[in-house]
Amino acid sequence: MKPVEIYTTPYCGFCHAAKRLLKSKGVSFSEVDVAREPNRRAEMMQRANGGRTVPQIFIGDTHVGGCDELYALEQAGKLDPLLAEA
């Protein structure tokens, strides 16, 4: 399974929803709290092609986007193959 990284803040409902989906699928992920580590926000924005909002989700080298995009991948049946790609 590819590594999953998610940039979040503790008060973001969309962040919690995205993490809940990943956890329900048994996906482990690393989390970067940009509220606690504000210097990492610039890193997030660079990796996310200017994306300023959280969550910003990465699966391997692929920038998924935010919570809505993650759920759209799941609805379309494309999340599991993306996670499993070698």
N, CA, C and O atoms as CSV, one atom per row, in Angstrom:
chain,resi,resn,atom,element,x,y,z
A,1,MET,N,N,0.840,-1.181,0.000
A,1,MET,CA,C,0.000,0.000,0.000
A,1,MET,C,C,0.882,1.240,0.000
A,1,MET,O,O,1.903,1.297,0.685
A,2,LYS,N,N,0.469,2.222,-0.776
A,2,LYS,CA,C,1.234,3.463,-0.856
A,2,LYS,C,C,1.120,4.247,0.444
A,2,LYS,O,O,0.113,4.147,1.145
A,3,PRO,N,N,2.150,5.029,0.772
A,3,PRO,CA,C,2.049,5.878,1.963
A,3,PRO,C,C,1.024,6.991,1.728
A,3,PRO,O,O,0.921,7.549,0.635
A,4,VAL,N,N,0.283,7.289,2.773
A,4,VAL,CA,C,-0.738,8.335,2.707
A,4,VAL,C,C,-0.353,9.421,3.700
A,4,VAL,O,O,-0.024,9.137,4.851
A,5,GLU,N,N,-0.397,10.677,3.240
A,5,GLU,CA,C,-0.085,11.813,4.095
A,5,GLU,C,C,-1.234,12.805,3.979
A,5,GLU,O,O,-1.739,13.067,2.888
A,6,ILE,N,N,-1.636,13.347,5.115
A,6,ILE,CA,C,-2.750,14.285,5.135
A,6,ILE,C,C,-2.383,15.490,5.994
A,6,ILE,O,O,-1.965,15.353,7.144
A,7,TYR,N,N,-2.549,16.661,5.415
A,7,TYR,CA,C,-2.329,17.917,6.132
A,7,TYR,C,C,-3.669,18.335,6.719
A,7,TYR,O,O,-4.675,18.383,6.011
A,8,THR,N,N,-3.680,18.636,8.012
A,8,THR,CA,C,-4.934,18.901,8.719
A,8,THR,C,C,-4.792,20.061,9.702
A,8,THR,O,O,-3.713,20.619,9.904
A,9,THR,N,N,-5.935,20.395,10.304
A,9,THR,CA,C,-5.978,21.210,11.512
A,9,THR,C,C,-6.961,20.509,12.451
A,9,THR,O,O,-7.839,19.783,11.985
A,10,PRO,N,N,-6.827,20.713,13.768
A,10,PRO,CA,C,-7.677,19.968,14.698
A,10,PRO,C,C,-9.144,20.372,14.667
A,10,PRO,O,O,-9.989,19.592,15.107
A,11,TYR,N,N,-9.480,21.544,14.171
A,11,TYR,CA,C,-10.848,22.038,14.211
A,11,TYR,C,C,-11.559,21.936,12.862
A,11,TYR,O,O,-12.594,22.571,12.658
A,12,CYS,N,N,-11.016,21.152,11.953
A,12,CYS,CA,C,-11.553,21.033,10.592
A,12,CYS,C,C,-12.425,19.778,10.473
A,12,CYS,O,O,-11.929,18.656,10.573
A,13,GLY,N,N,-13.725,19.983,10.259
A,13,GLY,CA,C,-14.643,18.858,10.108
A,13,GLY,C,C,-14.338,18.002,8.894
A,13,GLY,O,O,-14.490,16.781,8.939
A,14,PHE,N,N,-13.906,18.636,7.800
A,14,PHE,CA,C,-13.560,17.881,6.596
A,14,PHE,C,C,-12.328,17.005,6.838
A,14,PHE,O,O,-12.226,15.904,6.296
A,15,CYS,N,N,-11.399,17.500,7.653
A,15,CYS,CA,C,-10.216,16.703,8.006
A,15,CYS,C,C,-10.638,15.452,8.768
A,15,CYS,O,O,-10.162,14.351,8.491
A,16,HIS,N,N,-11.536,15.637,9.727
A,16,HIS,CA,C,-12.013,14.496,10.517
A,16,HIS,C,C,-12.742,13.497,9.635
A,16,HIS,O,O,-12.574,12.289,9.805
A,17,ALA,N,N,-13.555,13.982,8.687
A,17,ALA,CA,C,-14.285,13.088,7.786
A,17,ALA,C,C,-13.321,12.305,6.899
A,17,ALA,O,O,-13.511,11.108,6.684
A,18,ALA,N,N,-12.293,12.968,6.387
A,18,ALA,CA,C,-11.315,12.281,5.535
A,18,ALA,C,C,-10.566,11.220,6.329
A,18,ALA,O,O,-10.365,10.103,5.851
A,19,LYS,N,N,-10.155,11.569,7.540
A,19,LYS,CA,C,-9.432,10.591,8.375
A,19,LYS,C,C,-10.346,9.421,8.738
A,19,LYS,O,O,-9.898,8.276,8.798
A,20,ARG,N,N,-11.624,9.707,8.978
A,20,ARG,CA,C,-12.584,8.647,9.320
A,20,ARG,C,C,-12.711,7.658,8.159
A,20,ARG,O,O,-12.742,6.447,8.378
A,21,LEU,N,N,-12.785,8.172,6.921
A,21,LEU,CA,C,-12.877,7.285,5.760
A,21,LEU,C,C,-11.624,6.419,5.648
A,21,LEU,O,O,-11.716,5.206,5.460
A,22,LEU,N,N,-10.465,7.040,5.762
A,22,LEU,CA,C,-9.223,6.275,5.662
A,22,LEU,C,C,-9.134,5.209,6.753
A,22,LEU,O,O,-8.747,4.072,6.486
A,23,LYS,N,N,-9.492,5.581,7.982
A,23,LYS,CA,C,-9.447,4.616,9.093
A,23,LYS,C,C,-10.432,3.474,8.861
A,23,LYS,O,O,-10.127,2.322,9.169
A,24,SER,N,N,-11.621,3.786,8.316
A,24,SER,CA,C,-12.628,2.743,8.082
A,24,SER,C,C,-12.142,1.729,7.053
A,24,SER,O,O,-12.598,0.585,7.037
A,25,LYS,N,N,-11.216,2.152,6.195
A,25,LYS,CA,C,-10.656,1.257,5.186
A,25,LYS,C,C,-9.377,0.579,5.667
A,25,LYS,O,O,-8.752,-0.181,4.928
A,26,GLY,N,N,-8.989,0.863,6.924
A,26,GLY,CA,C,-7.783,0.256,7.471
A,26,GLY,C,C,-6.501,0.867,6.936
A,26,GLY,O,O,-5.444,0.237,6.976
A,27,VAL,N,N,-6.590,2.086,6.437
A,27,VAL,CA,C,-5.431,2.768,5.848
A,27,VAL,C,C,-4.700,3.543,6.939
A,27,VAL,O,O,-5.295,4.374,7.625
A,28,SER,N,N,-3.420,3.269,7.090
A,28,SER,CA,C,-2.621,4.071,8.015
A,28,SER,C,C,-2.114,5.287,7.249
A,28,SER,O,O,-1.872,5.225,6.043
A,29,PHE,N,N,-1.958,6.385,7.965
A,29,PHE,CA,C,-1.529,7.623,7.320
A,29,PHE,C,C,-0.717,8.434,8.299
A,29,PHE,O,O,-0.836,8.288,9.516
A,30,SER,N,N,0.115,9.297,7.737
A,30,SER,CA,C,0.823,10.267,8.572
A,30,SER,C,C,0.073,11.583,8.450
A,30,SER,O,O,-0.447,11.936,7.392
A,31,GLU,N,N,0.035,12.289,9.558
A,31,GLU,CA,C,-0.735,13.529,9.627
A,31,GLU,C,C,0.184,14.684,9.980
A,31,GLU,O,O,1.018,14.581,10.879
A,32,VAL,N,N,0.021,15.785,9.258
A,32,VAL,CA,C,0.759,17.005,9.541
A,32,VAL,C,C,-0.265,18.048,9.975
A,32,VAL,O,O,-1.092,18.486,9.175
A,33,ASP,N,N,-0.207,18.439,11.232
A,33,ASP,CA,C,-1.123,19.449,11.777
A,33,ASP,C,C,-0.513,20.825,11.511
A,33,ASP,O,O,0.432,21.234,12.185
A,34,VAL,N,N,-1.064,21.537,10.520
A,34,VAL,CA,C,-0.495,22.828,10.150
A,34,VAL,C,C,-0.854,23.928,11.151
A,34,VAL,O,O,-0.322,25.035,11.064
A,35,ALA,N,N,-1.743,23.639,12.093
A,35,ALA,CA,C,-2.009,24.603,13.172
A,35,ALA,C,C,-0.873,24.553,14.195
A,35,ALA,O,O,-0.451,25.585,14.717
A,36,ARG,N,N,-0.388,23.349,14.475
A,36,ARG,CA,C,0.729,23.190,15.413
A,36,ARG,C,C,2.079,23.468,14.765
A,36,ARG,O,O,3.025,23.900,15.423
A,37,GLU,N,N,2.149,23.210,13.462
A,37,GLU,CA,C,3.388,23.411,12.723
A,37,GLU,C,C,3.127,24.359,11.556
A,37,GLU,O,O,3.137,23.933,10.402
A,38,PRO,N,N,2.891,25.647,11.845
A,38,PRO,CA,C,2.515,26.586,10.776
A,38,PRO,C,C,3.567,26.722,9.679
A,38,PRO,O,O,3.238,27.091,8.551
A,39,ASN,N,N,4.810,26.434,9.992
A,39,ASN,CA,C,5.853,26.494,8.969
A,39,ASN,C,C,5.661,25.425,7.894
A,39,ASN,O,O,6.228,25.537,6.807
A,40,ARG,N,N,4.878,24.402,8.178
A,40,ARG,CA,C,4.621,23.333,7.201
A,40,ARG,C,C,3.520,23.706,6.201
A,40,ARG,O,O,3.344,23.023,5.192
A,41,ARG,N,N,2.769,24.799,6.480
A,41,ARG,CA,C,1.694,25.219,5.570
A,41,ARG,C,C,2.258,25.576,4.193
A,41,ARG,O,O,1.658,25.234,3.175
A,42,ALA,N,N,3.395,26.254,4.153
A,42,ALA,CA,C,4.013,26.609,2.866
A,42,ALA,C,C,4.391,25.343,2.101
A,42,ALA,O,O,4.221,25.274,0.884
A,43,GLU,N,N,4.896,24.355,2.807
A,43,GLU,CA,C,5.229,23.062,2.192
A,43,GLU,C,C,3.973,22.436,1.599
A,43,GLU,O,O,3.986,21.948,0.469
A,44,MET,N,N,2.878,22.454,2.377
A,44,MET,CA,C,1.607,21.895,1.917
A,44,MET,C,C,1.150,22.604,0.646
A,44,MET,O,O,0.763,21.956,-0.327
A,45,MET,N,N,1.197,23.915,0.657
A,45,MET,CA,C,0.726,24.683,-0.493
A,45,MET,C,C,1.559,24.414,-1.736
A,45,MET,O,O,1.027,24.348,-2.845
A,46,GLN,N,N,2.858,24.259,-1.553
A,46,GLN,CA,C,3.721,23.957,-2.686
A,46,GLN,C,C,3.385,22.572,-3.251
A,46,GLN,O,O,3.250,22.403,-4.463
A,47,ARG,N,N,3.254,21.604,-2.375
A,47,ARG,CA,C,2.944,20.240,-2.824
A,47,ARG,C,C,1.561,20.153,-3.452
A,47,ARG,O,O,1.332,19.359,-4.365
A,48,ALA,N,N,0.622,20.992,-2.947
A,48,ALA,CA,C,-0.766,20.946,-3.401
A,48,ALA,C,C,-1.039,21.952,-4.518
A,48,ALA,O,O,-2.192,22.310,-4.760
A,49,ASN,N,N,0.006,22.409,-5.196
A,49,ASN,CA,C,-0.143,23.352,-6.305
A,49,ASN,C,C,-0.955,24.582,-5.905
A,49,ASN,O,O,-1.840,25.026,-6.637
A,50,GLY,N,N,-0.636,25.121,-4.735
A,50,GLY,CA,C,-1.280,26.344,-4.267
A,50,GLY,C,C,-2.489,26.128,-3.378
A,50,GLY,O,O,-3.072,27.095,-2.888
A,51,GLY,N,N,-2.878,24.875,-3.157
A,51,GLY,CA,C,-4.034,24.595,-2.305
A,51,GLY,C,C,-3.796,25.115,-0.892
A,51,GLY,O,O,-2.806,24.761,-0.252
A,52,ARG,N,N,-4.712,25.961,-0.407
A,52,ARG,CA,C,-4.549,26.594,0.899
A,52,ARG,C,C,-5.391,25.940,1.987
A,52,ARG,O,O,-5.096,26.076,3.174
A,53,THR,N,N,-6.429,25.238,1.584
A,53,THR,CA,C,-7.371,24.692,2.559
A,53,THR,C,C,-6.934,23.309,3.018
A,53,THR,O,O,-6.182,22.620,2.329
A,54,VAL,N,N,-7.408,22.920,4.172
A,54,VAL,CA,C,-7.175,21.574,4.675
A,54,VAL,C,C,-8.500,20.819,4.632
A,54,VAL,O,O,-9.566,21.425,4.740
A,55,PRO,N,N,-8.436,19.516,4.476
A,55,PRO,CA,C,-7.237,18.709,4.336
A,55,PRO,C,C,-6.660,18.777,2.923
A,55,PRO,O,O,-7.355,19.087,1.955
A,56,GLN,N,N,-5.390,18.482,2.843
A,56,GLN,CA,C,-4.728,18.212,1.568
A,56,GLN,C,C,-4.181,16.800,1.706
A,56,GLN,O,O,-3.402,16.512,2.614
A,57,ILE,N,N,-4.592,15.930,0.807
A,57,ILE,CA,C,-4.321,14.500,0.936
A,57,ILE,C,C,-3.424,14.045,-0.212
A,57,ILE,O,O,-3.641,14.383,-1.376
A,58,PHE,N,N,-2.414,13.270,0.157
A,58,PHE,CA,C,-1.478,12.719,-0.819
A,58,PHE,C,C,-1.417,11.209,-0.629
A,58,PHE,O,O,-1.275,10.711,0.487
A,59,ILE,N,N,-1.527,10.495,-1.742
A,59,ILE,CA,C,-1.365,9.041,-1.733
A,59,ILE,C,C,-0.161,8.757,-2.611
A,59,ILE,O,O,-0.212,8.908,-3.831
A,60,GLY,N,N,0.921,8.343,-1.971
A,60,GLY,CA,C,2.182,8.225,-2.704
A,60,GLY,C,C,2.555,9.593,-3.233
A,60,GLY,O,O,2.578,10.562,-2.475
A,61,ASP,N,N,2.846,9.690,-4.510
A,61,ASP,CA,C,3.190,10.967,-5.134
A,61,ASP,C,C,1.973,11.687,-5.708
A,61,ASP,O,O,2.102,12.773,-6.272
A,62,THR,N,N,0.794,11.086,-5.566
A,62,THR,CA,C,-0.424,11.650,-6.142
A,62,THR,C,C,-1.106,12.596,-5.175
A,62,THR,O,O,-1.395,12.231,-4.035
A,63,HIS,N,N,-1.363,13.814,-5.631
A,63,HIS,CA,C,-2.132,14.775,-4.839
A,63,HIS,C,C,-3.607,14.504,-5.112
A,63,HIS,O,O,-4.103,14.752,-6.211
A,64,VAL,N,N,-4.296,13.995,-4.106
A,64,VAL,CA,C,-5.715,13.667,-4.242
A,64,VAL,C,C,-6.553,14.937,-4.199
A,64,VAL,O,O,-7.517,15.077,-4.952
A,65,GLY,N,N,-6.186,15.856,-3.322
A,65,GLY,CA,C,-6.979,17.059,-3.100
A,65,GLY,C,C,-7.499,17.044,-1.682
A,65,GLY,O,O,-6.776,16.702,-0.747
A,66,GLY,N,N,-8.756,17.418,-1.525
A,66,GLY,CA,C,-9.350,17.490,-0.202
A,66,GLY,C,C,-10.306,16.345,0.080
A,66,GLY,O,O,-10.282,15.309,-0.584
A,67,CYS,N,N,-11.140,16.558,1.072
A,67,CYS,CA,C,-12.092,15.541,1.522
A,67,CYS,C,C,-13.079,15.168,0.416
A,67,CYS,O,O,-13.342,13.986,0.193
A,68,ASP,N,N,-13.624,16.164,-0.273
A,68,ASP,CA,C,-14.601,15.876,-1.329
A,68,ASP,C,C,-13.993,15.007,-2.418
A,68,ASP,O,O,-14.634,14.077,-2.907
A,69,GLU,N,N,-12.764,15.307,-2.796
A,69,GLU,CA,C,-12.101,14.510,-3.829
A,69,GLU,C,C,-11.825,13.087,-3.349
A,69,GLU,O,O,-11.936,12.134,-4.120
A,70,LEU,N,N,-11.465,12.948,-2.068
A,70,LEU,CA,C,-11.230,11.615,-1.504
A,70,LEU,C,C,-12.504,10.783,-1.555
A,70,LEU,O,O,-12.481,9.624,-1.969
A,71,TYR,N,N,-13.624,11.383,-1.131
A,71,TYR,CA,C,-14.901,10.670,-1.154
A,71,TYR,C,C,-15.354,10.382,-2.587
A,71,TYR,O,O,-15.966,9.344,-2.842
A,72,ALA,N,N,-15.061,11.281,-3.518
A,72,ALA,CA,C,-15.416,11.043,-4.919
A,72,ALA,C,C,-14.654,9.841,-5.469
A,72,ALA,O,O,-15.215,9.024,-6.200
A,73,LEU,N,N,-13.369,9.739,-5.113
A,73,LEU,CA,C,-12.598,8.556,-5.526
A,73,LEU,C,C,-13.214,7.289,-4.956
A,73,LEU,O,O,-13.319,6.280,-5.653
A,74,GLU,N,N,-13.616,7.333,-3.704
A,74,GLU,CA,C,-14.234,6.169,-3.061
A,74,GLU,C,C,-15.538,5.805,-3.770
A,74,GLU,O,O,-15.777,4.635,-4.070
A,75,GLN,N,N,-16.377,6.800,-4.036
A,75,GLN,CA,C,-17.674,6.568,-4.710
A,75,GLN,C,C,-17.479,5.968,-6.100
A,75,GLN,O,O,-18.260,5.121,-6.534
A,76,ALA,N,N,-16.437,6.412,-6.791
A,76,ALA,CA,C,-16.168,5.943,-8.150
A,76,ALA,C,C,-15.434,4.603,-8.176
A,76,ALA,O,O,-15.176,4.055,-9.248
A,77,GLY,N,N,-15.097,4.074,-6.993
A,77,GLY,CA,C,-14.384,2.806,-6.938
A,77,GLY,C,C,-12.914,2.930,-7.310
A,77,GLY,O,O,-12.275,1.938,-7.661
A,78,LYS,N,N,-12.372,4.145,-7.235
A,78,LYS,CA,C,-10.991,4.364,-7.647
A,78,LYS,C,C,-10.016,4.520,-6.483
A,78,LYS,O,O,-8.804,4.558,-6.694
A,79,LEU,N,N,-10.535,4.613,-5.248
A,79,LEU,CA,C,-9.644,4.829,-4.114
A,79,LEU,C,C,-8.815,3.588,-3.808
A,79,LEU,O,O,-7.600,3.686,-3.637
A,80,ASP,N,N,-9.448,2.429,-3.737
A,80,ASP,CA,C,-8.706,1.202,-3.421
A,80,ASP,C,C,-7.604,0.920,-4.443
A,80,ASP,O,O,-6.480,0.609,-4.049
A,81,PRO,N,N,-7.893,1.019,-5.743
A,81,PRO,CA,C,-6.797,0.799,-6.715
A,81,PRO,C,C,-5.665,1.817,-6.566
A,81,PRO,O,O,-4.496,1.467,-6.726
A,82,LEU,N,N,-6.002,3.072,-6.262
A,82,LEU,CA,C,-4.966,4.077,-6.077
A,82,LEU,C,C,-4.092,3.748,-4.875
A,82,LEU,O,O,-2.871,3.897,-4.926
A,83,LEU,N,N,-4.725,3.299,-3.793
A,83,LEU,CA,C,-3.975,2.928,-2.595
A,83,LEU,C,C,-3.087,1.713,-2.853
A,83,LEU,O,O,-1.994,1.609,-2.297
A,84,ALA,N,N,-3.552,0.804,-3.688
A,84,ALA,CA,C,-2.841,-0.464,-3.897
A,84,ALA,C,C,-1.765,-0.392,-4.965
A,84,ALA,O,O,-0.887,-1.254,-5.000
A,85,GLU,N,N,-1.803,0.616,-5.845
A,85,GLU,CA,C,-0.824,0.689,-6.923
A,85,GLU,C,C,0.600,0.623,-6.383
A,85,GLU,O,O,0.935,1.224,-5.361
A,86,ALA,N,N,1.418,-0.123,-7.102
A,86,ALA,CA,C,2.823,-0.240,-6.679
A,86,ALA,C,C,3.677,0.732,-7.436
A,86,ALA,O,O,4.888,0.786,-7.222
